[in-house]
Amino acid sequence: LAKITQPISMDSYEGQEVNITCSHNNIATNDYITWYQQFPSQGPRFIIQGYKTKVTNEVASLFIPADRKSSTLSLPRVSLSDTAVYYCLVGAYGGSQGNLIFGKGTKLSVKP
Amino acid sequence: GAVVSQHPSRVICKSGTSVKIECRSLDFQATTMFWYRQFPKQSLMLMATSNEGSKATYEQGVEKDKFLINHASLTLSTLTVTSAHPEDSSFYICSARDIDSSLETQYFGPGTRLLVL
């Protein structure tokens, strides 16, 4: 199973780009990398998912190097409302159960 | 799309009582649903995987007789905490996997805050 490591916390200011890196040295061939955002007392919200190279959507980009042992979530021009905990999830869904491992989360604080 | 609801959002109960939490996928079918527990300032811990029409698969250390899971249809899974005790107080979150989605992902419900007195 992949061991997931991500920074405990990060600080940023409004308008800056924020990059959060997740390490997953033991990632398996079938594993995907997914990032979620969670506000207090709410369920996590899907941000982006990737397998390799770069993925971009309307809210974020995900960079995955060729060896896939890490991934970086990039949030362009953050605002105060981006203050939340960001989780990296690595795993695959196979049959009735997948090996899904959540990181411990990175608490992002955006200041004015 | 991909909306998951949970009911109730918050419940307070006395020690020894049972509590049922419902998880519904509102606009998609989910053959697989997951149940998580989250303690304050901690990450999500997978409790069990719920499969429509079959028995749930529990993670190591999770008592299947205490946390009863039923997945009776493609849009509904329930978690019953039997004989709840204060140490069961936590934030319970379900998620569902969209069988028609091209993404290998799960969508989460809003969570249920359980407080056992």
HADDOCK unambig.tbl for C-alpha pairs under 7 A between the chains (distance, minus, plus):
assign (segid A and resid 42 and name CA) (segid B and resid 110 and name CA) 5.00 0.50 0.50
assign (segid A and resid 42 and name CA) (segid B and resid 111 and name CA) 5.97 0.50 0.50
assign (segid A and resid 43 and name CA) (segid B and resid 93 and name CA) 6.43 0.50 0.50
assign (segid A and resid 43 and name CA) (segid B and resid 108 and name CA) 5.67 0.50 0.50
assign (segid A and resid 43 and name CA) (segid B and resid 109 and name CA) 5.52 0.50 0.50
assign (segid A and resid 43 and name CA) (segid B and resid 110 and name CA) 4.30 0.50 0.50
assign (segid A and resid 43 and name CA) (segid B and resid 111 and name CA) 5.39 0.50 0.50
assign (segid A and resid 44 and name CA) (segid B and resid 108 and name CA) 5.95 0.50 0.50
assign (segid A and resid 45 and name CA) (segid B and resid 108 and name CA) 6.72 0.50 0.50
assign (segid A and resid 46 and name CA) (segid B and resid 107 and name CA) 6.84 0.50 0.50
assign (segid A and resid 93 and name CA) (segid B and resid 104 and name CA) 6.86 0.50 0.50
assign (segid A and resid 96 and name CA) (segid B and resid 51 and name CA) 6.60 0.50 0.50
assign (segid A and resid 97 and name CA) (segid B and resid 49 and name CA) 6.33 0.50 0.50
assign (segid A and resid 102 and name CA) (segid B and resid 44 and name CA) 6.90 0.50 0.50
assign (segid A and resid 104 and name CA) (segid B and resid 42 and name CA) 6.75 0.50 0.50
assign (segid A and resid 104 and name CA) (segid B and resid 43 and name CA) 4.97 0.50 0.50
assign (segid A and resid 105 and name CA) (segid B and resid 43 and name CA) 6.37 0.50 0.50
